[in-house]
């Protein structure tokens, strides 16, 4: 590592394990408290150890939040689960900013819909890893898509979101 580097660099065993494809590159890296490394690439969020690589495309990330006091980024996935990444101090702010930018850049257009019973869903048009645009419905576990009224509202929102981007219904 260069003497005056402002951000950490991946150790060689971690870099070789990551093995990014030619169309991708690391934008920010940070060491985690448990010895793994979090890597924000152009296409995905990766958590890498010498034994494993967890790789999730940006469209799988619903949102993330940083708790400064504990240096913890909580990643909320579109499937409703979450994952805490406890960061070391070095590189944490730059990594958190890059993560935020990558998630935001994957969202092309979104609309929040209030459903019968007061639940809400977010219908989003997201950029997939290959560049294609994909619509997603993100909500809490209280949404019942088998309800005709709920399904009709979600379907109508999806049509509006797709049309706003010039895509077919």
Secondary structure, 3 states (H helix, E strand, C coil): CCCCCCCCCCCHHHHHHHCCCCCCCEEEEEEECCCCEEEEECCEEEEECCCCEEEEEHHHEEEEEEEHHHCEEEEEECCCCEEEEEECCCCHHHHHHHHHHHHHHHEEEEEEEECCCCCEEEEEEEECCCCCEEEEEEECCCCCCCCHHHHHHHHHHHHHHHHHCCCCC
